[in-house]
Amino acid sequence: MANIGYFNDAKKEYVITNMRPRRPLSNYLWNELFLANLDNFGFGESFLRISPEERRVLFPCWDATRLIYIKDKATGEFFDINRNYQNKEFTKFECHVGIGYQQIVSEYKGIETEFTITVPTEGHAELWRVRVKNTSNEAKSINVVPYGRPAANVTTHLAYGHADYEASLGGLYYYHDAFAVDHNYSGIYMKASELPLSYDLSDLNFRGFYNTYENPVGMANEKLSNKGTSFDDSYCCAMQFEANLAAGEEKTYYVVVGISTGVDNAIEDSAKYLAKGFFEETIAEVKRIADDMDRLYVLNTPDEYINTMINTWLKRQISLGKTWGRVCSKGFRDIMQDAAGLAAFDGKMTREKIILCLTHQRPNGNPMRAFDPIARTPYYDGAAWIPATILAYINETGDLTVLDEVCPYFECEEEGTVFDHMYRGIRFLLDNRGARNMVLWGGGDWNDSINNTGYMQKGESAWLSIATVKAITEFCRICEIMGGKEDLIAKVKEEQAVLKAAILENAFEGDQFIYGITDWDEKVGSKENIEGQTYLDAQTWAVLANMLDKEGLNKVMQTVEDKLKCSFGYVQCAPAYSKKDEHIGRMAYFIPGGYENGSVYNHGVAFKLVADCMLGKADVAYDTLKLISYDNPANDNSGVEPYVVTNMYLGPQDPYRPGFSYYSWITGTAGWIYRGVTEFILGVSGDYTGLKIKPCIPSVWNEASVSRVYRGAVYNITFKRTGNYKLIVDGTAIDGCIAPIFPEGSEHTVVCEF
Amino acid sequence: MANIGYFNDAKKEYVITNMRPRRPLSNYLWNELFLANLDNFGFGESFLRISPEERRVLFPCWDATRLIYIKDKATGEFFDINRNYQNKEFTKFECHVGIGYQQIVSEYKGIETEFTITVPTEGHAELWRVRVKNTSNEAKSINVVPYGRPAANVTTHLAYGHADYEASLGGLYYYHDAFAVDHNYSGIYMKASELPLSYDLSDLNFRGFYNTYENPVGMANEKLSNKGTSFDDSYCCAMQFEANLAAGEEKTYYVVVGISTGVDNAIEDSAKYLAKGFFEETIAEVKRIADDMDRLYVLNTPDEYINTMINTWLKRQISLGKTWGRVCSKGFRDIMQDAAGLAAFDGKMTREKIILCLTHQRPNGNPMRAFDPIARTPYYDGAAWIPATILAYINETGDLTVLDEVCPYFECEEEGTVFDHMYRGIRFLLDNRGARNMVLWGGGDWNDSINNTGYMQKGESAWLSIATVKAITEFCRICEIMGGKEDLIAKVKEEQAVLKAAILENAFEGDQFIYGITDWDEKVGSKENIEGQTYLDAQTWAVLANMLDKEGLNKVMQTVEDKLKCSFGYVQCAPAYSKKDEHIGRMAYFIPGGYENGSVYNHGVAFKLVADCMLGKADVAYDTLKLISYDNPANDNSGVEPYVVTNMYLGPQDPYRPGFSYYSWITGTAGWIYRGVTEFILGVSGDYTGLKIKPCIPSVWNEASVSRVYRGAVYNITFKRTGNYKLIVDGTAIDGCIAPIFPEGSEHTVVCEF
């Protein structure tokens, strides 16, 4: 197996020991308005979110974003400790991926350096801690030079910019006071816990025009240039310090690099961030928040990796989505799904996200594709995602008041209750049907990349029709819980039956569902097709929507196994399109194996995992999960971070890099895998009337345990394989699979025999 | 003096011998639709212009854009010949900046390599020639690897892209067939004059993920990877060849890298470009065109540098502007001025440019700020530039028919003759006046960066008022030439007199003109101001517009000498603004010394040179020219290319890099300096009735000669200092300063004593 590193569960760290993995491994640090995306070298972008449309970048995503240079004054030898550009033979070189920090540690010729980066829980700055330790047997005099490449130019007009040492700050300040810019974040500053011996503000001086980061002029010289700069497109921030360390002695420097509205603001902020203990308290605070969240669901199975992911890392990944969506934007369906995933940890947040999403629903019931910034592409699936999230919220919290909360429709005077929003969504889906009585495809559905099949308002999406069937079931369940809605339930159930019949008549091919029918009356995802014959989601959602009896669904899922399985997961569709097809859209222009066009698109694989569980196929579900794990021996050097799930592995039809994961973190897969494992494999989920416990545990596990907070009470659940399902709550066997609701703060022992 | 290189006039080359100058030195290669901007390493952007709004990039502007790697197979040592990333001790390393080509030559351990880049006169490709020569005494076997980093991704969606060796092409092909892209240039190709031994299409394979261009994996290996790639963001193009050279033997490879609409297009184009002799013929053809242009005005003065610039390099710089405007856009006033500069070489082109510009004039007479793409900023000065260019065209060609040509107004049904356009422009200026009867400032004038003084339609620009006075004089001269327009002349002259009086009353401070008065009734460029007290253009244009008697103008120009002169030119204004001022706009947000805010903005210095000549101050004019020359000892390491003029030197108030030139080439300075030298210092200019010869030659020159084509006849003019002006044409002294018009093709000897 590819050697990458190891989990240190006690510290909630992943320790990267192979500092040159197939691709750099990413971590995110963030607060509500500031985000840093750092790789194992500490390189990567950080920025302040000013508005949905505007960001102020602190460090762009480029090489040498942040470096810690060290120079042994006795020998004159220098190197950077976190990228090791010079390929020195470090005796230690690792990156600790932490919850809320990134820590690179290296050791070379008796100097150990630790470079830790964090982001304060409020504000717009990065906090760096640099610890140097003399691990040799003799005294050493060393220069320590924290260095970075900030985005000091706010606009492209270099003439607005200048930078210099600012005595009132005791640090470096970068001015870019541009005319007619609509925010005040004109400045960047760097300040350290002590005054620098020398400094640089431009790579013209520090690196030198024709030098590289391997041999910067500034490090070769005794001092940095102490020169300011203007009209520059190569700003840097560098400060030189000197540590005279006895054998074994260490010294710590704190550095803050931040965005500021002016020098006064920089003075104020940096004083706060450099206050004694602030750095350590920040990391402790982020960890406390994570620990509080982690305690809400603690899993213990024979699969250590799954435990670690569920107990810590998927929660971390979901937290990123909670605050930042997909970072580049907030998709309606994405946030809705994330919100459902969050319900078990943070019901309040789920409720907030539901309201936030619904304010981006048009009065006709169809939501915007995305917000933050707004994407007006006329996708038609948004409404189908609303009931599931509201139901998850109600099941988890028991809070029905959300349904009465009034919130506006998008860009109009109208407003309505959450229930009204949800029902208008159902109506949008039911009232926009095609000639075959299936739901119109419009500009697209979950599959963003089938985006040219329905503009003429003729194409019909079988998947969206199936999703509508599912949504109606959830909607009716919500109505049942609310009570007094029998007429409405009867009405929509009748409509659901008609829709279901239309799907079975037009989209069912005996052992598979097609994906849809285009404006030109062509089937997509049908046996009739030469390419794109079978689509994963149409089959898995048939299970989720209970479109057939169990036998029928098993047959459909067997098609998935036969047609879509590969050695590292299940592909979105097969065979992938190799020819451009305007009647399909973007997807049929992607390379075979890319994104929806036949990649192992893990969001879809997570749906499949849930579908397997719904059909009771525990081993298949578990195998599915292991196929897409980073340590699948058939794809163990995919590039993926072991501590997150990736959105996609390039599919087996990619001729060059099948199995490769390009990026991770920002994918709805995290929430779905989390729910798949906790609510379907372990089978513990809120059910309005109590905590439902109905596991679907793989045959290789004979026992497992879950500690789960539900409505404020703790359920300590032990699973034991006996061959007969039995639920024992606080020593008493109960009928059915639902443990009762208990008072907040109480703790209960549950045994679930299976 | 900073050692940069030397001119080789015989080859029309500048040879850069210092390959690490203060900043890389730039050259442009182009045809009508394709442009490459290359520095002395051969790095830099190239692109195809698809439409005013859209470009297709071939090579972006990034490091290692193009490299030629060489490997000595006997030793295994490899290096790149054009950037020398490894800092090897090359025995030869120089760049020949040619007319239509860039040629880098290096020699290391017995291998001399010449890398020449050109652009065909039609089409969208770069042509490379690589010559390797064994300069040692023994046989050598070497690998030659041309390498580049093309922009193979047309969109940001990597999944559209793949690349591989394409057998039908016999070269590398990069596909990016994206959905819904509005042009067909999806592909990039690389093909060479022979089939490669091996190849690479991705830096993942060639460079290696963690390697640099100093030590690419591909060069360390025996062969390149021969692997295709997909979903890639690090495409490269590299081909390995092997040359087995006896001592003294050489071998030449031709390589084409182009943009294509498909493989068939690539096959067709590459066959054309790789045809025997095509490369050499392309360079010869570009040189022929340049030679033809150069012959139209040949200067010989005691100042070799001025001769070289006038005879070759300024013409080249003007040619770039002719085709590409300012590359990033085409400013109305910029193209109008360039067109005037062109009249002496290419009257037809001047006429075309006039018409092109006028189609971007609104029916109210005010032109757009820029086109290609359209810039709608409401600047008010556009119309003031029209008469001068039309007059220059008429004076040069004698062609009055241009005035009757009908062309449309911008974005409307209306159209009008060129004369109508010109007069509507005059009317716009005269009819949009403020309370003081000076011309309204609107969104700005020549000084783009005073852009917040006039939005309320109250601020008045003194400079624009002066420019209007000048424009009316030119307009009246055109009317005179046309004849029969006495009433119109009388009318506008009266209006001109009123305007002039208003300027003298409101904008004249005895020894200087102010620049204007803002919406808030505040003076700009006045003795009253603390910053921005004196503006260069207000004074120089007072001379150009003949605002005062000679004594008055001399006094005004003395203010320029006293207040605006520095050791490397004249600043746009002084003192520069150090404080933001919303009532001024962008300029007062720039760093002191940047752009209009106190830089030596050479366009303005060129106006000053002309003004000096108009006042007969030959030595001052010449000194002015020498102050901004690259070889001014007070600023001889400014970064500027010796073979072009720069738009700006950072002013003396810049605290960090006064005198630094950030970029060159794309500036109207070229045309104005050219006209300043040829039409004012040498004083040879078309005057409708004949060729005016009225020199203003500096006292350090006692003689000079000009060979000049005027209306198809050649005037071989010799200047001799005698102290008395006398014009002898074909041996006969004539009255006045205008040599007669001669038949096309005839050649005449003119002696001008002065």
Chai-1 contact restraints between the chains, C-beta under 6 A:
chainA,res_idxA,chainB,res_idxB,connection_type,confidence,min_distance_angstrom,max_distance_angstrom,comment,restraint_id
A,R20,B,Y210,contact,1.0,0.0,6.0,A-B,restraint_1
A,A159,B,F590,contact,1.0,0.0,6.0,A-B,restraint_2
A,A159,B,I591,contact,1.0,0.0,6.0,A-B,restraint_3
A,A159,B,G594,contact,1.0,0.0,6.0,A-B,restraint_4
A,A159,B,Y595,contact,1.0,0.0,6.0,A-B,restraint_5
A,Y160,B,Y589,contact,1.0,0.0,6.0,A-B,restraint_6
A,H162,B,I591,contact,1.0,0.0,6.0,A-B,restraint_7
A,D177,B,K580,contact,1.0,0.0,6.0,A-B,restraint_8
A,D177,B,Y589,contact,1.0,0.0,6.0,A-B,restraint_9
A,F179,B,G585,contact,1.0,0.0,6.0,A-B,restraint_10
A,F179,B,R586,contact,1.0,0.0,6.0,A-B,restraint_11
A,F179,B,Y589,contact,1.0,0.0,6.0,A-B,restraint_12
A,Y210,B,R20,contact,1.0,0.0,6.0,A-B,restraint_13
A,G228,B,Y656,contact,1.0,0.0,6.0,A-B,restraint_14
A,T229,B,Y656,contact,1.0,0.0,6.0,A-B,restraint_15
A,S230,B,I591,contact,1.0,0.0,6.0,A-B,restraint_16
A,S230,B,D654,contact,1.0,0.0,6.0,A-B,restraint_17
A,S230,B,Y656,contact,1.0,0.0,6.0,A-B,restraint_18
A,F231,B,G594,contact,1.0,0.0,6.0,A-B,restraint_19
A,K580,B,D177,contact,1.0,0.0,6.0,A-B,restraint_20
A,G585,B,F179,contact,1.0,0.0,6.0,A-B,restraint_21
A,R586,B,F179,contact,1.0,0.0,6.0,A-B,restraint_22
A,Y589,B,Y160,contact,1.0,0.0,6.0,A-B,restraint_23
A,Y589,B,D177,contact,1.0,0.0,6.0,A-B,restraint_24
A,Y589,B,A178,contact,1.0,0.0,6.0,A-B,restraint_25
A,Y589,B,F179,contact,1.0,0.0,6.0,A-B,restraint_26
A,F590,B,A159,contact,1.0,0.0,6.0,A-B,restraint_27
A,I591,B,A159,contact,1.0,0.0,6.0,A-B,restraint_28
A,I591,B,H162,contact,1.0,0.0,6.0,A-B,restraint_29
A,I591,B,S230,contact,1.0,0.0,6.0,A-B,restraint_30
A,G594,B,A159,contact,1.0,0.0,6.0,A-B,restraint_31
A,G594,B,F231,contact,1.0,0.0,6.0,A-B,restraint_32
A,Y595,B,A159,contact,1.0,0.0,6.0,A-B,restraint_33
A,D654,B,S230,contact,1.0,0.0,6.0,A-B,restraint_34
A,Y656,B,G228,contact,1.0,0.0,6.0,A-B,restraint_35
A,Y656,B,T229,contact,1.0,0.0,6.0,A-B,restraint_36
A,Y656,B,S230,contact,1.0,0.0,6.0,A-B,restraint_37
